[in-house]
Amino acid sequence: MKKEMPSVTVKLAFPLWKGVLAVLSGAIIWFTPPPAGLEANAWHMFAIFAATIFAIILKVLPMGAVTMIALIVSALTEVTPLAAKGDKVGALSGFANSTIWLIGIAMFISRAVIKTGLGKRVALWFIARCGSSMLGVAWGLALSDLVLGPGIPSASARGGGIMYPITQSIATAYNSEPGPTARRAGAFLMICVSQIDAIVCTMFLTAMAGNPLIAELARSQGVEINWTTWFLGAIVPGIAALILLPLVVYLIYPPQLKKTPEIPEIARQQLKSMGPMSLAEKILALDFVLLILLWTVGDIVFSIPATLSAFIGLAILLIANIMSWKNIVEEHSAWDTMFWFAVLVMMANALNKYGMISWISDGIVGYIGHFDWTTVFLVLVLVYFYTRYFFASAMAHISAMYLAFLAVAISVGTPPLFAALVLGYTSNLSMGLTQYAGGPGPALFGSGYNTTGQWWGVSFAVSLASLAIWLLLGGAWMKVLHFW
């Protein structure tokens, strides 16, 4: 008897109105003549980018599918051909970005942390000391990130490679998984870590790779920034932000689990019942120590890139059979995150190279030069901060906009050191706006605990509190330091 093949129902994978709205949002921009001074490529890239972001917000399809369609449209229209051609960005160029691979490998390593039980052991250690409340857990994570910050010059390596696995393990220890139990703990903690990492990046010149670039760009405008100057300006608003912003997240996006007075003792008992560390845990712990050394000493002294260090760490786990190749292949969330983030990086780079971002910046700045410097500078900071929505790379954002905004700020009378530091701090704080803005966001969002709407909504509210802390308290503190 002939075996019947299962039938497949063919229908749209999304509500038709969502798809129509997403396409229309891009089509309206595409078929509108480009403004004066802007090339067609830049305008068309902006149309594709706007439609992509709109489709992601509407949840037309999973983010990976949306970005794949955007890549296809961009390549078919030759806005970004598959391979770089002339002055055009290659559609597949994002996949060669080392940060993409660093994020992916961090997610692979985080799986090993869970698989071996080391993640549970570390999570219980944190819970035993800070676990009497969920807010206490957030502050414990903030303290950990703060200690690591000065010596790890990579937001992705620190937040994605170290803090993310620990956060994942803490959420799991609280029986919080993506889905129905996400709001129990994991959803709150993932957004907290994203905001905490952005703050720590802001506090030290060596905490994020883009900070030395900021210092170099400031020097071209006659402003000298060294490690001590950067740290002194950031220490007071930074500590205040690490204390207050987790509280803000707690108030507007509270975890279902709040008071847990019995958890610390339970955690200590579970640690005792786990017994001594296994050989696999010890190897993994040593691997983490090696990664930290490579991400600090190896990068600074021997110029070993952070992504290469991550590959070395992953190779050790493969050789020791702590992770198998099958484990890596089956880590679907990592591969999905790497795909959509690579496409967003490509589009952001194209917007930058084709002149769209500089055109937006020039247009806005041109309207505000006749106001007093405090008003102009406030507008510049707000514009600089929120244009981060258009960027999937901290380095691209800094390279495209920092120097122009600093030059305008100085030209209208803003004290140079104050302007350079505040714009530099803003470059880092804005990483917390979206899941693709840089740092550990893609890994944390890729864990599946939060929807795009939740991430963007909470992060926008937190950004208002963050700007208030850094502009008001930070401004007053820098006045005391005679920075302005």
N, C-alpha and C positions, 0 to 999 in steps of 0.2 A: 504493500500500500504506500502510495506516494505521500511523503510528509509535507504538510502545508506550511508555507512560510508565514510567520506572523505579519499581520497587516500593520501598516504605518499610516497614521492619520496626519494628513498634510494640512496645516493651518499656520497662520502668522504666529510667531513666537512672542508677540507683544500686542497690546491694544493698538488698533490702527491710528487712533487720534494722537497717541504719543509719538509714533513714527513720523506722522505728517507734521506735527509741531516742530520736531527736531530738524527735519529736512527744511521746512520753511524758514526756520531761524537762520540757517546757513545760506539758503537760496536768496533771501532778501538782501543779505550783505553782499553775496557773490555778484548779483546782477545790478547792484547799485554802482554807478561809476566811482572809481577810487577818488578820494579827496586829492586836491592839488598837492603835489610834492610827494605822493606815495605811489610806488610802483604797483602794477596789477598783481604780481606775485605775493607781495605783502598783504594786500587786501584779500586775495583769495585764500591765503593761508589763515588769515584771521577768520574768514567765513567758516572754514573747515573746523578750526579750533573752537569757535563759538558753538557750532552745531554739536560738536563732540561733547563739550562740557554740559550743554543743555540736555543732550541725550543721557548722559550719566546721571544728571540730577533727576530726570524723569524716570530713570530705570527702564529705558526702552529695552535694553538687553544687558546681560552682565558686562561689567566694565571692559573685560578682555575682548568681548565680541564687538562692543562699540568702537574701541580703539582700532581693532583690526579693519573694520569697515572704513574708518577715517583714513587709515594708512592706504587702503586700496584706492579710495577716491583721490587722495593726494597724489598717488603715483600715476593713476590713469590720466589725470588732468595735467601731469608734468609740473605741478607746483613743487613737488619733491619727488623726482624720479627715483627708482629703486636704488640706483648707484649715483653718487654725487656727480653732477655734470656742470662744468663751468662754475658759475657762482651759486648754483642751486644745491641745497642740502639733500643728501640721500635719504630716502624714506626709511631705510634700514639702519641708518647711522646710529640710532639710539641703542641698538643691540650691542654695539661695540663699546658703549660707555661703561667704564670700570665700576661705577657706583651701582649700576644695575646688577652686576654680578656679586658685588659685596653684599647687597641686600638679599639676594637669593641664597648665597652661601650662609649668611647669618641665620636664615630660616632653616636651612638644612642642619646646621649645628644645633639650633634650638630643639630640633627633633631628637637629636642625640641626648641632649640634657634631660628631656622627658623620658626617653627610652631607657636610659641607664638608671634612673632614679635619683641622679644628682640634682636634677631640677627640683624634685620633691624635697630633698634634703635641704637645699638652699632656701626654698620657700618656707619650710618649717622653721628654719633658723630665724628668718625675718618675722614670721608669725609669732614665734615664741617671745620676741622682744617688742614688737610693734603691733601685734594683732588684736589688742583689746578693742580696737575700732578700725573700720575701713579707712578712715581718714588718717589714723596712725600708720597704717600700711603705706599710704601715699607719701607721708612725710619720711618714712624709713627709706623708701625708694629715692626720694629727693636727696637725702643725705648721702646715699650710696653714689648717686650720679655726681654729686658735688665733689666727693673725694676723688673720683676717677677723672673728672673734667680737665684739670690742668695738664695731665700727662697723656691724654689720648686726643690727638688733633684730628678727630674724625667723628662727626655727629652720628654717622651711620654705624661706624665700628662700635662706638660706645652704646648708643641707644638701641641699635638693631642687633649688634653682636653680643652684648652683655646684658643690658637691662631687659630687652624683650623676652629672652628665655626665662629669666627670673620672674618677670611679670606674668608670663603665661603659666608658669608653675604655681604661682600664688593663686591665680584665678582658679586653676584646676583643683588646688587644695581646698578652695571654698566651694567646690562642686558647681562652678560656673563655667559653662561651655557655650560656644556660639549657638545661637538659637533661643529657645524658650528661657534658658537660665542665664543669658548674656548679661542682663541688667542686675543680676545678683551681685556681681563683683567685677567681672572681666571688662564690661563696657566702660565702667568708670575708670578702672585702672589703666586701660590702654590710652585713653585720652589724657589722663594725668601724666603718664610717662612722656607722651608727645610734648606736652606743655613744659614739663620739667626739663627735658633735654634741650628745648629751645632756650630756656632761661640759663642753663649751665653753659651752653655755647656762647651766650652773651657775656658771661662773667670773666672769661679768660681769653687772652689773645691766642693761646695755644689749644683752645677747646674745639675749634672748628677751622677747617682748612681755608675757608674764605677770609678769615680774620687777618692773616698776614697780607693778603691781597689788598684788603681795605687800608691797612697801614701804608702800603706802597702807593696806592692811589692818593691817599691823604698827603703823603710826602710830596707828590707832584704839585700839590696846591700850597706847599710851604708849611704843612702841619706835621709835626713829629709826634708819633705815637709809639711808645715802647710798652713792654709787658706791664710794668708797674703803673704807668699812667692809665692804661686800659682797665686794669684790675681795680685801682682806687676809685675810678669813676663808676664802676659797676657794683662794688661790694655791697653798699647799702640798699639800693633798689633791688639788687639781685637776691639778697637774703629775704627781703620783704616779699618779693614775688614768689620765692620758693615756699614761704609760709602761707601766703594769702591765696595764690591761684589754685592750689589743690582744694582749698576751702570753697572757692567760687565754684569750681566744678562740682563739688559735693553738694552745694546748695541748689544749683540749677539742673544738675543731672545726677541725682543721688543714687547710690547703689541700694538695692533692696536690703542687703545685709549691712547693718550699721553698727550697733553695739554687740560686741562678741567677747564678753569678759571671760568666758570659759575657754576660749580658743588657745591662749598662750600655754596653759597647762596641758591641754590635749596635744598641742604641737610638741611640747617637750616629751610627753609620753610616747608619741609616735616616733620621734627621733631616737629615743632609747630603744624602742622595739625594732627599729631598722638595723640596729647593730652597727658594727664598724663599716667603713666605706669598702665597697667591693673594688677589685682590681680595675674594672671598667670605669668606675667613678673616679678612682685615683688618676688613671690615664687621662680621662676627660678633664679633671681639675688641672692637671699639669699642662694639658693642651691649652686651657684657658689662660694660664699664667704665661705660657709661651706666646699666645696671641697678644696679650697685653704688652709684653716686652717688644714684640715685633711691631705692634701698632705705635709704640712710643720710641724706644731706643732704635729699633730697626729702621723706622721711618726717618727719624731725625739724623741718626749717625750714619747708617748704611744705605739710606735712600731706597728702602724696600717699600713699594706701594702697599697700601692697606689691603687692597684686593688680593694681591699676591700672597700676603700674609694669611688672609682668610683661606685661600686655596691650600696653603701649607697645612693649616690647622685641619681642614677637611680631609686632606690626604692622610694625615696621621690617624684619623678616625677610621678611614677605609682600610688602612694597613692593619690596624689593631682589630678590625672586624667589629668595631663598636657601631659603625654604620655600614650597611651594605649598599651596593649600587642600586639594588632594587628599592631600598628605603628612599634613596634620593629620587629615583624615577617616579615613585609613588607620592612624592611630596607635591601634590597638585597645587596647593595655595601658593607655594613659592614660585612655581613656573608661571602661574597666572599673574601674580604680582609683577614678575620680571617682564612679562609681555606688555601689560598695559602701561607700566611705568616707562618702558623703553620708547613706546610710541609717543607718550606725552612729552618726554624729553626731546624727542626729534622735533615735534611741533613747536615747542618753546624755543628751541635753537633756531628753527626756521623763522619764527616771528622776530627773533632778535637779529638774525643775519639779514633778513629782507628789509629791515628798517621800521617795522611796525611799532615796536616798543619805543624806539627813540622818537618816532613821529608823535606818538601819544604824549611822551614826556615833554617834548618841545612845545607842543600845543598847549598843554596845561600850564607850564611854567611861563609861557609868554603872556598869560592873562593876569599874573599876580605880582609882577615886578614893581608896581607902583605903590604897594602897601608897605607898612612898617615891617621891620625885619622879623619881629615876633609872630606877626600874622602870617607872613610869607613862609617862615620856617615851619610853623604848625601845619600849614597846608602841604608843604613839601613832605613832611614826615608822614602825614596821613596818606598822601598819594603814593609815596614810595612804599609804605607798608602794605597798602591794599592792592597795589599792582602785582603783588606776589601771586595773586590768583592766576595770573597769566604765565607763571613760571613753574617748571618742574625741576628746577636746578638752582641751588643757592648761588653757585658760581656764575651762572648765566645772568641772574638778577643783579648781582653785584657788578659784573663786568659791563652790563648794558646801561645801568642807571646810576650807580653810586657817584661816579665822578661828575656827571652832569648836574646832579642834584646838589652835590657839595659846592661846585663852582657857582651855581646860582645863589645858594645860601650865603656864601661868603661875599658875593658881589652886592647883595642887598644889605649887608652890614651885620650878619650873624657872626658872633665870635668864632674864629676858625676852629679852635680845639673843641669847643662845645658842639659845633655843627658836625665835625668829623666823627666824634664819639657817638653822638645821638643817632646819626644815620647808620653808623657801624653797628650799634646795638640793635637798631630796628631791623637791620639785615638778618639778624639771627632770630629775633622774636617772631618775625613773620613766618618762620618755618612751621609754626604751630597752626597756621590758618587752614591748610588743607592736607589731605593724606598724600598728596604728590609734591608738596612744596619743598621737600628735601628731608635730610636726616632720617630718623627711623620711621617716619610716617607710613611709608608703603608697607613695611613689615608689620607694624602695629595694626594698621587698618586691614591688612591682608589676613590677620588672624580671624576675622569674621565676626567680631563682637559688636561692631557698630555699622549702621547703614551710612551711606553718603550724607543723607539729610541730617542725621544725628551728629555726625562728625563736624560738618560745616556749621550747623546751627550752634552747637556748644562752643566750638572753637572761635566763632565770631564774637559771641558774648564774652568769652574769656579775653579775647584780644582787646576789648574796650577797657576791661579792668587792668590788663597788662600795660597798655599805653598810659593809663592814668597813673599807675605806679611809677613808670620810668620817666614820664614827662614831669609830673608834679614832685614826687619825692626825689627822683633822680635829678631833676633840674635844681631843686633846692640844695641837694647834697653837693652837686658840682659847683654851685654858687659858693658854698662854704670852702670848697677846694680851690676857689679862684680860677676855675676853668672858663668862667664867663663873667 
